[in-house]
Amino acid sequence: MIREITKADFESFWPTFSAVIQAQETYAFDPNMTLEQAFALWCESPLKAFAFVENDVVLGSYYIKPNAMGPSSHICNCGYMVSSEARGKGIARLMCEHSQEAALRLGFDAMQFNSVVSSNEVAVKLWEKLGFQIIGTIPKAYKHAHLGLVDSYVMYKWLRT
């Protein structure tokens, strides 16, 4: 089930969130971020944030927000995280599909991911399967903990038919 995230949901998801940012493989967030800072960033500053919950366990989360302001506010941006024990079960796909429906309900016309780390091949392939295109490459944009400097992709999808 996907529902709007609560503080309690995020607190239970914090070990996953913390592990993801500390790994420094996919997100350009401060690896020393506190729970409170993370909650503000992921849940309070975006337009909405959601939790994927199964058997009262938060297995994933995503946020949705405008990618820019004013004349570009019709494009949204999202970020997704899935717990390591739940990866490969289709949760990211379900959350991305849900986010596209939510984006349309919220009045967005398109979705853009500003920095998909190129070495995150599973995510890149999934986003492409869901209709996103790589519209740009930012060379050496991410300092991967194990691979060093790697490229990041800007990915985009027009949502209106």
SULUR-V369034 format. One record per run of one state. SS is the DSSP state (H for helix, E for strand, - for the rest). FROM is the first residue (numbers start at 1). LEN is the number of residues. Records with the same first field share a line. If there is no record, write none. Layout:
SS->FROM-LEN, FROM-LEN
This chain:
-->1-1, 5-2, 24-11, 45-3, 55-2, 67-3, 73-2, 83-1, 87-4, 106-4, 118-3, 130-3, 145-3, 159-3
E->2-3, 48-7, 57-10, 75-8, 110-8, 133-12, 148-11
H->7-17, 35-10, 70-3, 84-3, 91-15, 121-9
